[in-house]
Amino acid sequence: MDNEAFSGLEVAIILIAFVVVGSVLSYTILGAGFFTAQKTEHIGYHTLEKTSSVLILPGDVHGIRRGDNIGEIRFSLTVATQDGSVPFDSMVMVWQTDDVLRTLQAHNPLYDTSVDYGEWGIIRIQPSDGIGDTVLESGEKYTILINLSSGEELEPDEAFKLVLTSTSVMGFSINRVAPSKIDNMNILY
């Protein structure tokens, strides 16, 4: 007999050792994969929770003429999901053009049919049974009016950016340009 050669028993022991090591390694990799999948699912649900208060712009953004320029911006907002809500009493709106960057003041009271210069407000709530609070909820639509300050009106072909932020909603941005020829009522693209 040759003592240097492997016997069948030694080969079987080495094979079993490789199978055990491979099993432990694959179990570890699968466990890490399951942990990653659970973490991803948690992040997905957390993100969905946060985005339940996403604003949607369901129509056009209109510019209303004042003098030779656009002095008022009007648009409507709704909530993206069935259970979302956005309190507008804590909403901050930032107006930006090439020449101006400022935070617009909310009109007091927030819901009113007219808005003073340099302020924004809710001028219409649909359906009318939503009147009484300033929390935009599923199935409701708010029409917002921004009354630009004197001297800050949009000129023809001037671009603007409006950013809406709140502690309970993801940031929402509207980027538009005034048309070359300004009519009494303009759709801003």
N, C-alpha and C positions, 0 to 999 in steps of 0.2 A: 504494500500500500504506500501511496505517496502522501506524506503529511502536508505537503505544500498546497495541494489542491483543495478547493472548497468541497465540502460534503453537501449533500442535499439539505441537511438540517440547517447548516450555516446559511445557505442561500435562502431558505424559507424564513429564517430569522431576519435577515437583511431586508427581504421583500416586505415582511410584516412591519418592520421599522419604517421603511419608506412610505407605506400605506398610512401608518399612524401619523407620521410627520405631515404628509400631504393632507390628511383629513383635518388636522389641527390648523394648518395654514388656510385651507379652503373655508373652514368654519370662521376663522378670524376675518377673512376677506368678506364673506357673506354678512357677518355681523356689522362690519364697517359700512357695507352697502345698505343694510337695513337702517342703520343709524342715520346715514345721509338721506335716505328716502323719507324718514320720519321728520328730520330737520327741514327738508325741503317742503314737505306737506305743512308743517307748522308755519313756515315763512309764507307759504301760499295763502293759508287761512288768515294770517295776520295782515297780509297785504290786502286781501279781499275785504277784511273788516275795515281797514283804513280807507279803501277806495269806495266803500258804500256811500260816501259823501262826496262823490265826484259830480261837478256841475257840467251840464250840457247846454250848448247854445243851439236851441231847436230851430232857429230861423236866421234871418239876415240881421246885420248890424246897419242901422240907419243913421245918417247924418242929416240934421235939420239946419237949414240955412238961417244965418243971422248976418245981415248986411251982405257983404260979398263973399263971406266965408262960411264955414260950418261952425255953429255955436253950441249945438246940442248933439249928443250921441244917445241913441235909444236902441235897446236890445232886450231879449227875453232869455230867462234861464230856467232850467228844470234840474231835477236830481236824477242821476243815472240809474239807480236801483230802486226796488220796491220798498226797502226798509231804510233808505237813506234820508237824512235831514241835515239842513245847513242853517244855523242861526245867523241871520244877517246883522244882528245888533253888534256882533264882534267882527264884521267884515271890514277889511282894509283894502282900499283901491288906490293903486299907484298909477298915475298918468305920466306918459313919457313921449316926448317928441324930440327932434334934434335940438330944440331950444329950451325945453321945459322938462323937469323931472320933479314931481311933487306928489304928495299924498293928498287925495281929495277928501274933503270933509263930508261926513254923512249929514244929510238934512235932518232937522229935528222938527217934527216927528219923522221917523224913517219912512213911513207910509204916508204919502200925501200926493195930491194930483199936480202940485207945482213944486219946483225945486229952485232954490236961490242960486245965483252965480257962484261958481267955484265949488259946488256941492253935487253930491249924487243922492239919489233916493229911489224908493220903490213907488212907481206911479200907478201900477195896476197889479192886482192879484187875481188869478183865475184858479179854480172857481171862486166865486165870491164868498163861499162859506169859509175860505181860508183867511179872510180879513179878520184882524183882531190880534194876530201875532206876527212876528217877523222871522219865523222859522219856516224856511222852504222845505216842504215835505213831498213825498212821492205823490204824484197826481196833481201837484200844484205848479203854476207857472208865474214867475215874477217878471214884470216889465220894469227895467231899470232905466232911469234917465240921468245922464251926466250933463250938467249945465256948466259949460266951460266959462272960466273967468274972462272978463273983458280983456282983450289983447292976447289971449291964448287960443283964439279960434283957429280951426284948421284951414289952411290955405289950399288952393287947388294943388293936387299931386303931393300933398304932404302926408307922410306916414306917421302913425302913432302906435303905441303899445299900451294896453291897459292890463294890469296884473291885479287879480283878486286873490287875497289870501285871508285865511282865518285859522284858528287853532283846530278847527274841526273839519277842515276840507283841504284836499290837495290843491296846490297852487293852480290857478286857472289864468290863462293869458289870451288876450284878443289882440291880434296884429292886423291892422287894416291901413288902407291908403285912401285919401280923399280923391274924388274924380277930378279930371281936368276941367270939366264944366260943372259948376255947382248949381243945382236946381233947388227948389224949395225943399224937396225930400229926396235924399240920395241913398242908394245902396252902396255901402263901403266894402270894397274887396281887399 
